[in-house]
Each structure stands twice: as structure tokens, then as C-alpha cells.
């Protein structure tokens, strides 16, 4: 089995940087590539630009030891891992592969015979084949697996990440990996690469199935979350405590309903189902409906906030909407991380800042500054918010928000931190 002594990771974000750090911790020379010069500068100082437990310790160590170096321009290596964003574009949620295409064009000039290219970015079915096509167009002097299956100069595979923010460093090592090579030789090369640090099983399939596996995993979760979110809206309409209802239903040995929230966020679950819908729009009806349910949940929360403001003004007729301060607890897409990508909580705060005449406060212990488009929102501590605000909205179940269990007045608990109280 081939040993890799020098690899390159393209994209140093939430997946790319931890992956680069793990490889480097195994004494493999790693060249990290990112288009953001500031990110490159931070990493080369042995520091990190994202929040992930234990990542800072590993990065500091491997940078100081000379095993990890970041740059904005790709350099020759034995293997290239592409871990760039794959968002969608437009109102029809069309997959945007421009970042993958840009990565292909960037690494093509430095490719050499015998290299391995692995697409790690979560992608619509067929993206790995498109990557191979773009590389072949840029390097007609090399043979690629789509035309030379058994004797290609460049090996290409898809290997999606399957990690949980907050546990990335552990799960990168322990989790199984799905390896989808464009040929057996491609899969074998990819397995040799990942076995540098992966203790879990490396399971071989083809590239399309590997792509679909990641999309299905996240779509399955999206559908189950949509059931919980829809249930919470139904229960609100019927004056039923959804948290008590779910707790009772889950006492059935074969029922495990998830907890509702303000919607669904993060790059994966909020995006990946649309990749399936885009390929099979007339068939993926349940997946589409679940995505739509989760997408409308923030609007439902905003309506609840507006009703709460109205009720407060009814109780305090001497005040106007301008006098009402709203505190929003949590901006990230899930608890105890700093990731704002596709966050429904962030979207809720943004809309409230646009429509509410009074002051909006944000409490988010995992970030030090707000996005520029929230310039009219004030970032405060939990203590400050409790002293100032008239309406409190719990949007993310951060560990720092345990105090909310004792808040009874004018609190909208969207994530069930208070669960339910019996009379």
C-alpha cells in the first residue's frame, strides 16, 4: 500500500483545516491552500480562524514542527484533497460547482503522473466526474480515469466527510469513510491515503454512490427534523405542549422523534437535500417538502415574536414598539459552535432587525463580532440582555443559556431548554 509523504488540501475551512492538521500530525508534509490570504497568514502563525475543540493545539504543533504550511497558490504534491464550498445558487436551488471548478483549474498546472485527487466537498451526483472532466481539459497531456480506467495517470475519487462540529478531530479518525473511486485503482489509492490516520473502515463504492450516500444521510436527518418542526407548529395551533408530547411519544420503544427548533442550518443539512431534488425534481417529493417545512420555520418564529410584542404592548399601553427591546439568544446553526452558515437563528435576527422598530440585542458567546449586515443589532452578554430586554427569544441551546430555565416572563423558548412544566 502506497505511503504518501506530501499532500495538499485545497480549502482550509471547517473540514479542510482539521483534515490537513490530522494528516500533518501523522508526520506527513501538508500544503494547505486557501484563496483567503488572511486565513493563510493566521494558519502560518500556528493559529486558527475557526472554533473546533483541540484543533488549535494540533495546528500549533504541526506548524511549529514544519509539517503544515499554508499558501494561496497550489504546489506539487502526491495527493490533492479538495474541500471547498458547494452552495446552491438562485431561487431554484441549483448546485453551484464554481468553487470545485476553480480548485480544478488551480491544481491542474501542478499535477504530475501518479497523483491522486480526492473530492471531499459534499456534492451533487456527478460532481466527481465533472472534476475529472475539468482536469482533463486543462491537462490533455495526462490520462484520466474516465478514458483510461485501468491505466490512468491521475487517480480520482470522492470521499465525503461525515463529522459533527465540535467533535471533528475525533470523528475524522474514528468514523468509517465511504470511498468512491472512478476505478478500482482510484479507490485503492484513496484508501491508502486515508489509512494514514483513519481507524474506521474504508468502504469502497463508485463515485456516484459515494456522492449520493452523503446526500442521503443528511436528507434523512432533514426529513426527521421537518417532522418535529411541523409537529411543533401543529401543537402550537392546538394548544398542546410539544415538548411534553414528544417526551410521551418517545416512550414507545420504536419511536424517537427529534427535538424541534427554529429551522435547520449548517452547510450540509440545509443544502444537501436540494442536490437530490435538483437531479430528480419530479420524484423527490418528500425530500422537497421536508426542506420547505424547515425553510418556513423561521417565518413561524418571527410571527410568534411579533405576537409576543403585541401582547406586551397590550399589557403596557403607555409604550410603543420603539420602546420594546428584543433579546435573541443564539445565532449559530447549532449549540456550542461558532458556525453561522445557513443559520435559521441568524436569519430570524436579521429579519427582526429589519421589521422591529425597537432595539434588537444578540447574545452569542461563541463569536466576538456580528456580521456587517447586522449593523443595527447590538452584541451583548446574557446578563446585559436579561437586564435590558422586554422580550426574550431562545433560538439556540448553548450551554451558557442554562439560566433560561429560570426565566418565566416574556420568554419564547424555541428549542425546548425549559422542556415542559406540569401544573
Beta strands, then each sheet from edge to edge (+ up, - down):
strand 1: 6-10
strand 2: 29-33
strand 3: 68-71
strand 4: 79-82
strand 5: 88-89
strand 6: 94-95
strand 7: 116-119
strand 8: 155-158
strand 9: 177-181
strand 10: 202-206
strand 11: 326-329
strand 12: 360-363
strand 13: 377-379
strand 14: 391-394
strand 15: 411-413
sheet 1: 3+ 2+ 1+ 4+ 7+ 8+ 9- 10-
sheet 2: 5+ 6-
sheet 3: 13+ 12+ 11+ 14+ 15+
end
